[in-house]
Amino acid sequence: MADKTEVEEVYSALEESARLVGAVCVRDKAWPVLDAFGAVVGEDLVVLGVQSGKRNAAELDFSFRVPGEIGNPYPYALEKGFVGETDHPVGTLLSDVGARFPVQEYYVDAGVVGGFKKLYAHFPLALQPLAALTDIPSMPEAVAENAGLFARYGLDKVAMVGVNYRANTMNLYFQFAPDNRPEPGALASMLREMGMPEPTEAVLRYVSAAMRANITLGWDSAHIFRVALAPPPSAGFEPAEIPAPMEPHMERFVREAPFAYEGERVNLIAVKWVPEEQFVEANSYYQLSPMLKKLTRGD
């Protein structure tokens, strides 16, 4: 069972962060997710995020690791009523991934207004070739249909699969080798070929430090819904280093969001694209995983 005191502390951090971005934390939406999945919420990764633009207004997202004893969290989410029974392949994808790959950990994602949204299977120590994913029966055909495009830009090794049960979409998190990250020019070509708006040179240079590319796909067509790129998380925040506009509430959030570790606050600023626009996501880490502590602190 979750430690109620620790869950309450995280919930209080959600309320405080929601106020910073102009959102209202709805207890009936946020608390059940923390209470159901939060057995380790007091000792592992908790990340809060806000996105720019009208489509993302008045919401604060939060993600954290699912306790290991739960295992594949989809049946648990079904039991708790976060998702409903469905014949759609969205309902079997996470289980199919877990049955084929050595998943190291699972994550849950929700909003303080909208509630439960996504589950993730993370396998960073056993990166999978794209071909292994296309063999999964419940995987969208869009993955195979875009395989040639992905290969042209070095998108071959997958570290994580996300499933959005609210939108019936899924995410592939492609891992870049440290010595083989795409150059700005290649990223410009990739985004153009994926049907996304043309970024500025400054934005391209900024995201060329990305360790992963997050691609959103669905089951109804080969259409690529969204692309996201971000440099690794880092301590502190320098607005001048972010070459895309950030709204005032987002800057306030990354400067003032609560955190529960020593030293400077750790943030990650991503740039995202949909066919209609470019926007920014600001993430602030309330708690750090052991891996992130090593990455950002040298522990």
TAGISUL-V170033 format. One line per field, one symbol per residue. ss: DSSP state (~ for helix, > for strand, _ for the rest). phi: phi as a letter, one per 30 degrees, with the letter a starting at -180 (. if undefined). burial: b if it has 24 or more other ideal C-beta (glycine too) atoms within 12 Angstrom, else e. A space follows every 50 residues. Layout:
# TAGISUL-V170033
ss->???
phi->???
burial->???
This chain:
# TAGISUL-V170033
ss->___~~~~~~~~~~~~~~~~~~_____~~~~~~~~~~~~~~_____>>>>> >__~~~____>>>>>__~~~__~~~~~~~_________~~~_~~~~~~~~ ____>>>>>>>___>>>>>>>>_____>>~~~~~______~~~~~_~~~~ ~~____>>>>>>>>____>>>>>>>________~~~~~~~~~~_______ ~~~~~~~____>>>>>>>_____>>>>>>>___>>___~~~______~~~ ~~~~~~_________>>>>>>>>>__>>>>>>>>>>>__~~~~~~~~__
phi->.dddddddddddddddddddciccdcedcdeeddddccdcddbbebbcbb cdjddcdhbbcbbaddeeddieddedddddidbcdacddedceddddddc cdddacbcbabdcdiebbbbccbdcbecdeedddddeddededddcedde ddcicbcccabcbcddchbbbccdccdecbdddeddddddddddicdddd ddddddddddcbccccbbccadecdabbbaddebdiabeddcdcdcdedd dddddbedbbbdiddcbbcccbbbedacbbcccbcdbcdedddddcbid
burial->ebeeebbebbbebbbbbbebbebebeeebbbbbbbbbbbbbbbbbbbbbb bbeeebeebbbbbbbbbeebebbbebbeeeebbeeeeebbbbbbbbbbeb bebebbbbbbbbbbbbbbbbbbbbeebbebebbbebebbbebbeebbebb eebbbbbbbbbbbbbeeebbbbbbbbeeeebbebebbbebbeebebeebe eebbbbbbbbbbbbbbbbbeeeebbbbbbbbbbbbebeeeebbbebbebb bebbbebbbbbeeebbbbbbbbbbeeebbbbbbbbbbbbeebeeebeee
